[in-house]
Amino acid sequence: MTSTTLNQIERACTDLARDGHPITIASVAGHAGIARSTIYRNPELRAIIQHHRQAAPDGTITAITDELATLRQTVQTLADTVRHHDAQLRHLTRD
């Protein structure tokens, strides 16, 4: 999964919420131009959508705290991916 996909999902959720539309996998997928199956297969994308479903639309501290938790998880996932790729590269250069 790329950061572009994450950004598309985040933007779609934000746009839908701003416009007062329900945030569902189908609506997010349609707005982002991404296949629903891509979202269903990726737990991180589903978590982002779930987060936006629960976020307070008024920008309260709870919504901000939830957003920070989501961002921390995203950073952790990216760091894990980088570590995994780094290990793969080290393995390939040894062979």
N, CA, C and O atoms as CSV, one atom per row, in Angstrom:
chain,resi,resn,atom,element,x,y,z
A,1,MET,N,N,0.843,-1.171,0.000
A,1,MET,CA,C,0.000,0.000,0.000
A,1,MET,C,C,0.890,1.237,0.000
A,1,MET,O,O,1.911,1.287,0.686
A,2,THR,N,N,0.494,2.204,-0.760
A,2,THR,CA,C,1.313,3.411,-0.863
A,2,THR,C,C,0.733,4.535,-0.015
A,2,THR,O,O,-0.429,4.500,0.390
A,3,SER,N,N,1.566,5.521,0.240
A,3,SER,CA,C,1.078,6.687,0.981
A,3,SER,C,C,0.037,7.436,0.159
A,3,SER,O,O,-0.817,8.122,0.722
A,4,THR,N,N,0.096,7.315,-1.157
A,4,THR,CA,C,-0.913,7.941,-2.011
A,4,THR,C,C,-2.284,7.348,-1.724
A,4,THR,O,O,-3.274,8.075,-1.647
A,5,THR,N,N,-2.346,6.031,-1.567
A,5,THR,CA,C,-3.611,5.372,-1.259
A,5,THR,C,C,-4.135,5.833,0.095
A,5,THR,O,O,-5.322,6.121,0.246
A,6,LEU,N,N,-3.240,5.899,1.078
A,6,LEU,CA,C,-3.644,6.394,2.399
A,6,LEU,C,C,-4.196,7.812,2.303
A,6,LEU,O,O,-5.229,8.130,2.892
A,7,ASN,N,N,-3.501,8.653,1.559
A,7,ASN,CA,C,-3.950,10.034,1.393
A,7,ASN,C,C,-5.305,10.111,0.694
A,7,ASN,O,O,-6.153,10.925,1.060
A,8,GLN,N,N,-5.505,9.263,-0.310
A,8,GLN,CA,C,-6.783,9.252,-1.021
A,8,GLN,C,C,-7.923,8.862,-0.078
A,8,GLN,O,O,-9.000,9.459,-0.115
A,9,ILE,N,N,-7.679,7.857,0.766
A,9,ILE,CA,C,-8.698,7.405,1.708
A,9,ILE,C,C,-8.983,8.501,2.736
A,9,ILE,O,O,-10.141,8.810,3.017
A,10,GLU,N,N,-7.924,9.083,3.293
A,10,GLU,CA,C,-8.101,10.170,4.266
A,10,GLU,C,C,-8.878,11.328,3.649
A,10,GLU,O,O,-9.811,11.847,4.263
A,11,ARG,N,N,-8.500,11.733,2.446
A,11,ARG,CA,C,-9.157,12.859,1.769
A,11,ARG,C,C,-10.620,12.532,1.500
A,11,ARG,O,O,-11.490,13.378,1.707
A,12,ALA,N,N,-10.899,11.318,1.040
A,12,ALA,CA,C,-12.281,10.930,0.762
A,12,ALA,C,C,-13.121,10.972,2.036
A,12,ALA,O,O,-14.245,11.471,2.021
A,13,CYS,N,N,-12.587,10.456,3.122
A,13,CYS,CA,C,-13.313,10.481,4.399
A,13,CYS,C,C,-13.578,11.913,4.851
A,13,CYS,O,O,-14.681,12.243,5.287
A,14,THR,N,N,-12.570,12.746,4.745
A,14,THR,CA,C,-12.704,14.146,5.151
A,14,THR,C,C,-13.737,14.865,4.288
A,14,THR,O,O,-14.579,15.598,4.806
A,15,ASP,N,N,-13.674,14.658,2.985
A,15,ASP,CA,C,-14.626,15.305,2.076
A,15,ASP,C,C,-16.054,14.843,2.352
A,15,ASP,O,O,-16.977,15.656,2.409
A,16,LEU,N,N,-16.230,13.539,2.523
A,16,LEU,CA,C,-17.569,13.003,2.781
A,16,LEU,C,C,-18.135,13.551,4.095
A,16,LEU,O,O,-19.299,13.945,4.163
A,17,ALA,N,N,-17.302,13.570,5.127
A,17,ALA,CA,C,-17.753,14.086,6.425
A,17,ALA,C,C,-18.113,15.563,6.327
A,17,ALA,O,O,-19.135,15.998,6.859
A,18,ARG,N,N,-17.274,16.325,5.650
A,18,ARG,CA,C,-17.520,17.764,5.495
A,18,ARG,C,C,-18.840,18.028,4.778
A,18,ARG,O,O,-19.574,18.954,5.123
A,19,ASP,N,N,-19.129,17.203,3.775
A,19,ASP,CA,C,-20.339,17.393,2.985
A,19,ASP,C,C,-21.566,16.723,3.602
A,19,ASP,O,O,-22.657,16.780,3.035
A,20,GLY,N,N,-21.386,16.082,4.770
A,20,GLY,CA,C,-22.508,15.466,5.466
A,20,GLY,C,C,-22.951,14.134,4.909
A,20,GLY,O,O,-24.066,13.687,5.179
A,21,HIS,N,N,-22.091,13.491,4.134
A,21,HIS,CA,C,-22.415,12.176,3.571
A,21,HIS,C,C,-21.951,11.076,4.522
A,21,HIS,O,O,-21.001,11.270,5.281
A,22,PRO,N,N,-22.613,9.927,4.485
A,22,PRO,CA,C,-22.171,8.824,5.339
A,22,PRO,C,C,-20.807,8.304,4.889
A,22,PRO,O,O,-20.486,8.281,3.701
A,23,ILE,N,N,-20.027,7.892,5.868
A,23,ILE,CA,C,-18.703,7.354,5.567
A,23,ILE,C,C,-18.806,5.836,5.613
A,23,ILE,O,O,-18.797,5.224,6.681
A,24,THR,N,N,-18.903,5.250,4.434
A,24,THR,CA,C,-18.957,3.797,4.293
A,24,THR,C,C,-17.824,3.372,3.375
A,24,THR,O,O,-17.235,4.192,2.671
A,25,ILE,N,N,-17.531,2.098,3.391
A,25,ILE,CA,C,-16.475,1.614,2.497
A,25,ILE,C,C,-16.839,1.902,1.045
A,25,ILE,O,O,-15.993,2.326,0.258
A,26,ALA,N,N,-18.094,1.672,0.699
A,26,ALA,CA,C,-18.525,1.917,-0.682
A,26,ALA,C,C,-18.399,3.395,-1.052
A,26,ALA,O,O,-17.910,3.730,-2.131
A,27,SER,N,N,-18.843,4.279,-0.149
A,27,SER,CA,C,-18.787,5.708,-0.479
A,27,SER,C,C,-17.351,6.220,-0.534
A,27,SER,O,O,-17.012,7.040,-1.387
A,28,VAL,N,N,-16.510,5.737,0.377
A,28,VAL,CA,C,-15.104,6.152,0.376
A,28,VAL,C,C,-14.404,5.640,-0.882
A,28,VAL,O,O,-13.656,6.371,-1.532
A,29,ALA,N,N,-14.655,4.386,-1.211
A,29,ALA,CA,C,-14.035,3.799,-2.411
A,29,ALA,C,C,-14.438,4.574,-3.658
A,29,ALA,O,O,-13.600,4.892,-4.502
A,30,GLY,N,N,-15.721,4.870,-3.766
A,30,GLY,CA,C,-16.200,5.620,-4.930
A,30,GLY,C,C,-15.601,7.009,-5.008
A,30,GLY,O,O,-15.198,7.462,-6.080
A,31,HIS,N,N,-15.542,7.684,-3.872
A,31,HIS,CA,C,-15.004,9.047,-3.851
A,31,HIS,C,C,-13.497,9.058,-4.136
A,31,HIS,O,O,-12.990,9.968,-4.792
A,32,ALA,N,N,-12.791,8.039,-3.638
A,32,ALA,CA,C,-11.337,7.981,-3.811
A,32,ALA,C,C,-10.927,7.353,-5.136
A,32,ALA,O,O,-9.770,7.456,-5.543
A,33,GLY,N,N,-11.873,6.704,-5.809
A,33,GLY,CA,C,-11.534,6.031,-7.066
A,33,GLY,C,C,-10.718,4.769,-6.850
A,33,GLY,O,O,-9.867,4.412,-7.665
A,34,ILE,N,N,-10.994,4.095,-5.730
A,34,ILE,CA,C,-10.271,2.871,-5.365
A,34,ILE,C,C,-11.290,1.744,-5.274
A,34,ILE,O,O,-12.422,1.963,-4.843
A,35,ALA,N,N,-10.902,0.557,-5.671
A,35,ALA,CA,C,-11.804,-0.591,-5.596
A,35,ALA,C,C,-12.137,-0.916,-4.144
A,35,ALA,O,O,-11.272,-0.849,-3.271
A,36,ARG,N,N,-13.393,-1.268,-3.894
A,36,ARG,CA,C,-13.797,-1.656,-2.541
A,36,ARG,C,C,-12.972,-2.839,-2.046
A,36,ARG,O,O,-12.637,-2.913,-0.864
A,37,SER,N,N,-12.649,-3.755,-2.938
A,37,SER,CA,C,-11.882,-4.933,-2.525
A,37,SER,C,C,-10.509,-4.544,-1.976
A,37,SER,O,O,-9.990,-5.214,-1.083
A,38,THR,N,N,-9.923,-3.480,-2.494
A,38,THR,CA,C,-8.643,-2.997,-1.984
A,38,THR,C,C,-8.787,-2.581,-0.531
A,38,THR,O,O,-7.918,-2.868,0.292
A,39,ILE,N,N,-9.874,-1.911,-0.218
A,39,ILE,CA,C,-10.107,-1.468,1.158
A,39,ILE,C,C,-10.398,-2.667,2.050
A,39,ILE,O,O,-9.859,-2.767,3.152
A,40,TYR,N,N,-11.238,-3.568,1.585
A,40,TYR,CA,C,-11.578,-4.737,2.398
A,40,TYR,C,C,-10.354,-5.595,2.711
A,40,TYR,O,O,-10.271,-6.177,3.792
A,41,ARG,N,N,-9.416,-5.678,1.792
A,41,ARG,CA,C,-8.218,-6.502,2.000
A,41,ARG,C,C,-7.189,-5.842,2.905
A,41,ARG,O,O,-6.282,-6.514,3.395
A,42,ASN,N,N,-7.311,-4.552,3.132
A,42,ASN,CA,C,-6.290,-3.836,3.885
A,42,ASN,C,C,-6.831,-3.359,5.232
A,42,ASN,O,O,-7.639,-2.432,5.280
A,43,PRO,N,N,-6.393,-3.985,6.323
A,43,PRO,CA,C,-6.914,-3.599,7.638
A,43,PRO,C,C,-6.601,-2.142,8.008
A,43,PRO,O,O,-7.371,-1.511,8.732
A,44,GLU,N,N,-5.506,-1.622,7.530
A,44,GLU,CA,C,-5.155,-0.240,7.847
A,44,GLU,C,C,-6.141,0.742,7.203
A,44,GLU,O,O,-6.550,1.723,7.825
A,45,LEU,N,N,-6.510,0.467,5.967
A,45,LEU,CA,C,-7.485,1.338,5.292
A,45,LEU,C,C,-8.844,1.250,5.975
A,45,LEU,O,O,-9.523,2.261,6.155
A,46,ARG,N,N,-9.237,0.029,6.357
A,46,ARG,CA,C,-10.506,-0.129,7.073
A,46,ARG,C,C,-10.476,0.612,8.407
A,46,ARG,O,O,-11.476,1.199,8.817
A,47,ALA,N,N,-9.324,0.583,9.083
A,47,ALA,CA,C,-9.190,1.281,10.368
A,47,ALA,C,C,-9.327,2.791,10.185
A,47,ALA,O,O,-9.933,3.463,11.019
A,48,ILE,N,N,-8.775,3.320,9.114
A,48,ILE,CA,C,-8.899,4.755,8.845
A,48,ILE,C,C,-10.366,5.125,8.648
A,48,ILE,O,O,-10.839,6.126,9.185
A,49,ILE,N,N,-11.073,4.318,7.881
A,49,ILE,CA,C,-12.488,4.592,7.629
A,49,ILE,C,C,-13.276,4.494,8.940
A,49,ILE,O,O,-14.116,5.346,9.230
A,50,GLN,N,N,-13.001,3.458,9.723
A,50,GLN,CA,C,-13.681,3.303,11.005
A,50,GLN,C,C,-13.411,4.498,11.914
A,50,GLN,O,O,-14.309,4.994,12.593
A,51,HIS,N,N,-12.180,4.943,11.915
A,51,HIS,CA,C,-11.816,6.116,12.712
A,51,HIS,C,C,-12.645,7.338,12.307
A,51,HIS,O,O,-13.153,8.064,13.161
A,52,HIS,N,N,-12.771,7.548,11.026
A,52,HIS,CA,C,-13.526,8.708,10.550
A,52,HIS,C,C,-15.012,8.569,10.845
A,52,HIS,O,O,-15.700,9.573,11.030
A,53,ARG,N,N,-15.514,7.344,10.891
A,53,ARG,CA,C,-16.915,7.136,11.258
A,53,ARG,C,C,-17.160,7.573,12.697
A,53,ARG,O,O,-18.224,8.098,13.024
A,54,GLN,N,N,-16.170,7.352,13.551
A,54,GLN,CA,C,-16.332,7.627,14.977
A,54,GLN,C,C,-15.893,9.025,15.384
A,54,GLN,O,O,-16.255,9.495,16.462
A,55,ALA,N,N,-15.126,9.690,14.548
A,55,ALA,CA,C,-14.568,11.003,14.901
A,55,ALA,C,C,-15.678,12.032,15.056
A,55,ALA,O,O,-16.648,12.060,14.299
A,56,ALA,N,N,-15.499,12.863,16.053
A,56,ALA,CA,C,-16.459,13.946,16.276
A,56,ALA,C,C,-16.273,14.994,15.191
A,56,ALA,O,O,-15.148,15.440,14.965
A,57,PRO,N,N,-17.344,15.403,14.510
A,57,PRO,CA,C,-17.212,16.364,13.417
A,57,PRO,C,C,-16.904,17.783,13.871
A,57,PRO,O,O,-16.589,18.634,13.039
A,58,ASP,N,N,-16.985,18.063,15.170
A,58,ASP,CA,C,-16.792,19.432,15.622
A,58,ASP,C,C,-15.351,19.768,15.984
A,58,ASP,O,O,-15.080,20.876,16.447
A,59,GLY,N,N,-14.414,18.829,15.783
A,59,GLY,CA,C,-13.014,19.108,16.051
A,59,GLY,C,C,-12.677,19.132,17.530
A,59,GLY,O,O,-11.745,19.828,17.933
A,60,THR,N,N,-13.406,18.396,18.344
A,60,THR,CA,C,-13.149,18.370,19.780
A,60,THR,C,C,-11.818,17.694,20.066
A,60,THR,O,O,-11.201,17.096,19.185
A,61,ILE,N,N,-11.393,17.801,21.312
A,61,ILE,CA,C,-10.120,17.189,21.707
A,61,ILE,C,C,-10.154,15.681,21.506
A,61,ILE,O,O,-9.124,15.076,21.206
A,62,THR,N,N,-11.321,15.065,21.665
A,62,THR,CA,C,-11.443,13.627,21.442
A,62,THR,C,C,-11.128,13.285,19.992
A,62,THR,O,O,-10.412,12.323,19.716
A,63,ALA,N,N,-11.662,14.074,19.068
A,63,ALA,CA,C,-11.394,13.828,17.644
A,63,ALA,C,C,-9.917,14.011,17.332
A,63,ALA,O,O,-9.337,13.248,16.560
A,64,ILE,N,N,-9.319,15.018,17.931
A,64,ILE,CA,C,-7.894,15.269,17.700
A,64,ILE,C,C,-7.050,14.139,18.279
A,64,ILE,O,O,-6.093,13.690,17.647
A,65,THR,N,N,-7.398,13.682,19.467
A,65,THR,CA,C,-6.685,12.574,20.091
A,65,THR,C,C,-6.805,11.309,19.253
A,65,THR,O,O,-5.826,10.587,19.064
A,66,ASP,N,N,-8.005,11.043,18.751
A,66,ASP,CA,C,-8.206,9.881,17.881
A,66,ASP,C,C,-7.386,10.001,16.601
A,66,ASP,O,O,-6.807,9.021,16.130
A,67,GLU,N,N,-7.342,11.201,16.047
A,67,GLU,CA,C,-6.560,11.422,14.829
A,67,GLU,C,C,-5.083,11.161,15.084
A,67,GLU,O,O,-4.409,10.544,14.259
A,68,LEU,N,N,-4.580,11.627,16.216
A,68,LEU,CA,C,-3.181,11.373,16.562
A,68,LEU,C,C,-2.906,9.885,16.707
A,68,LEU,O,O,-1.863,9.401,16.268
A,69,ALA,N,N,-3.821,9.165,17.311
A,69,ALA,CA,C,-3.651,7.717,17.460
A,69,ALA,C,C,-3.603,7.045,16.092
A,69,ALA,O,O,-2.794,6.147,15.862
A,70,THR,N,N,-4.465,7.481,15.195
A,70,THR,CA,C,-4.466,6.923,13.838
A,70,THR,C,C,-3.156,7.235,13.126
A,70,THR,O,O,-2.583,6.368,12.467
A,71,LEU,N,N,-2.687,8.460,13.257
A,71,LEU,CA,C,-1.437,8.847,12.610
A,71,LEU,C,C,-0.251,8.084,13.196
A,71,LEU,O,O,0.645,7.664,12.463
A,72,ARG,N,N,-0.247,7.908,14.510
A,72,ARG,CA,C,0.832,7.121,15.131
A,72,ARG,C,C,0.844,5.699,14.603
A,72,ARG,O,O,1.906,5.152,14.308
A,73,GLN,N,N,-0.336,5.095,14.482
A,73,GLN,CA,C,-0.421,3.729,13.958
A,73,GLN,C,C,0.059,3.675,12.514
A,73,GLN,O,O,0.744,2.731,12.120
A,74,THR,N,N,-0.293,4.676,11.733
A,74,THR,CA,C,0.148,4.728,10.342
A,74,THR,C,C,1.665,4.837,10.255
A,74,THR,O,O,2.295,4.150,9.451
A,75,VAL,N,N,2.246,5.691,11.076
A,75,VAL,CA,C,3.702,5.839,11.096
A,75,VAL,C,C,4.360,4.530,11.519
A,75,VAL,O,O,5.376,4.131,10.949
A,76,GLN,N,N,3.785,3.862,12.516
A,76,GLN,CA,C,4.336,2.584,12.972
A,76,GLN,C,C,4.290,1.543,11.856
A,76,GLN,O,O,5.252,0.802,11.652
A,77,THR,N,N,3.178,1.490,11.138
A,77,THR,CA,C,3.040,0.548,10.025
A,77,THR,C,C,4.067,0.844,8.939
A,77,THR,O,O,4.685,-0.073,8.397
A,78,LEU,N,N,4.250,2.121,8.622
A,78,LEU,CA,C,5.255,2.496,7.622
A,78,LEU,C,C,6.659,2.150,8.091
A,78,LEU,O,O,7.477,1.683,7.298
A,79,ALA,N,N,6.950,2.372,9.373
A,79,ALA,CA,C,8.272,2.036,9.906
A,79,ALA,C,C,8.504,0.528,9.828
A,79,ALA,O,O,9.599,0.085,9.483
A,80,ASP,N,N,7.486,-0.253,10.145
A,80,ASP,CA,C,7.611,-1.708,10.044
A,80,ASP,C,C,7.879,-2.138,8.600
A,80,ASP,O,O,8.682,-3.036,8.345
A,81,THR,N,N,7.202,-1.491,7.674
A,81,THR,CA,C,7.398,-1.805,6.255
A,81,THR,C,C,8.816,-1.458,5.821
A,81,THR,O,O,9.447,-2.229,5.097
A,82,VAL,N,N,9.315,-0.330,6.245
A,82,VAL,CA,C,10.682,0.079,5.903
A,82,VAL,C,C,11.684,-0.915,6.480
A,82,VAL,O,O,12.628,-1.310,5.796
A,83,ARG,N,N,11.486,-1.322,7.733
A,83,ARG,CA,C,12.390,-2.306,8.340
A,83,ARG,C,C,12.366,-3.629,7.572
A,83,ARG,O,O,13.404,-4.252,7.349
A,84,HIS,N,N,11.173,-4.040,7.177
A,84,HIS,CA,C,11.037,-5.282,6.414
A,84,HIS,C,C,11.762,-5.172,5.069
A,84,HIS,O,O,12.481,-6.089,4.671
A,85,HIS,N,N,11.573,-4.062,4.382
A,85,HIS,CA,C,12.244,-3.862,3.089
A,85,HIS,C,C,13.760,-3.770,3.265
A,85,HIS,O,O,14.520,-4.273,2.437
A,86,ASP,N,N,14.185,-3.132,4.333
A,86,ASP,CA,C,15.613,-3.042,4.609
A,86,ASP,C,C,16.210,-4.430,4.811
A,86,ASP,O,O,17.289,-4.730,4.300
A,87,ALA,N,N,15.511,-5.264,5.548
A,87,ALA,CA,C,15.988,-6.637,5.780
A,87,ALA,C,C,16.031,-7.412,4.468
A,87,ALA,O,O,16.972,-8.169,4.229
A,88,GLN,N,N,15.035,-7.232,3.627
A,88,GLN,CA,C,15.026,-7.898,2.323
A,88,GLN,C,C,16.213,-7.447,1.477
A,88,GLN,O,O,16.872,-8.272,0.843
A,89,LEU,N,N,16.486,-6.156,1.463
A,89,LEU,CA,C,17.617,-5.644,0.689
A,89,LEU,C,C,18.946,-6.196,1.214
A,89,LEU,O,O,19.816,-6.575,0.430
A,90,ARG,N,N,19.097,-6.240,2.529
A,90,ARG,CA,C,20.335,-6.808,3.096
A,90,ARG,C,C,20.494,-8.254,2.703
A,90,ARG,O,O,21.596,-8.701,2.386
A,91,HIS,N,N,19.392,-8.992,2.722
A,91,HIS,CA,C,19.432,-10.408,2.334
A,91,HIS,C,C,19.807,-10.551,0.869
A,91,HIS,O,O,20.605,-11.422,0.520
A,92,LEU,N,N,19.251,-9.719,0.014
A,92,LEU,CA,C,19.526,-9.800,-1.423
A,92,LEU,C,C,20.983,-9.419,-1.732
A,92,LEU,O,O,21.597,-10.018,-2.615
A,93,THR,N,N,21.529,-8.454,-1.034
A,93,THR,CA,C,22.897,-8.026,-1.318
A,93,THR,C,C,23.912,-9.035,-0.821
A,93,THR,O,O,25.047,-9.038,-1.298
A,94,ARG,N,N,23.541,-9.902,0.129
A,94,ARG,CA,C,24.452,-10.936,0.605
A,94,ARG,C,C,24.538,-12.090,-0.375
A,94,ARG,O,O,25.558,-12.777,-0.445
A,95,ASP,N,N,23.477,-12.305,-1.129
A,95,ASP,CA,C,23.449,-13.461,-2.069
A,95,ASP,C,C,24.210,-13.179,-3.344
A,95,ASP,O,O,24.280,-14.038,-4.224
